[in-house]
Amino acid sequence: MTRLKELRKEKGYTQIKMQHLTGIDQSDYSKIENGKRYLTFEQCRRIALALDTSMDYLAELTDEKKPYPRSVSPERKG
């Protein structure tokens, strides 16, 4: 997960900061970054939001760091 670590460092975030932003325990986050643990879908979504990128970029399915435009779900429109 080199992209994950690179993005985190580009933002100037520590693993503790990522814990606060994502709710993923720092020790688990460290294991994810070092390839010792896989991401769940929900963890990937939270990390992508925290790092302002797409899940596809984290999964190395695209080289585009910029996230896709976000849509508002019908239940959030108010």
SULBEL-V142747 format. One record per backbone hydrogen bond with DSSP energy under -0.5 kcal/mol. NH is the residue of the N-H (numbers start at 1). CO is the residue of the C=O. Records with the same first field share a line. If there is no record, write none. Layout:
BEGIN
NH=CO  CO
END
This chain:
BEGIN
5=1
6=2
7=3
8=4
9=5
10=6
11=7
12=8  9
13=8
18=14
19=15
20=16
21=17
22=18
23=19
25=23
29=25
30=26
31=27
32=28
33=29
34=30
35=32
36=31
37=31
44=40
45=41
46=42
47=43
48=44
49=45
50=46
51=47
52=49
53=48
58=54
59=55
60=57
61=56
62=56
65=63
73=71
76=73
77=73  74
END
